[in-house]
């Protein structure tokens, strides 16, 4: 529920799938974030040490672009949105973090 209305109903797996967001994690120490952010399907990039995390709306296009530009990328992982990410996306409420 968000603002008194039901925005999603069903098992957590269905709710997470409805959002369609994915993350790609890869070890890629020297890749510039600007270049990674311009890959197709990527909406945001974070660096965590030698690893990068790409937040994607189209992980298939993003992973193809990543491998094409950075064939030395290693430790690749693709994961679906978590329940919290799905909630934020479905409710459009970016201030939930501040209420914790």
Order of alpha helices (4+ residues) and beta strands (2+ residues): alpha-beta-alpha-beta-beta-alpha-beta-alpha
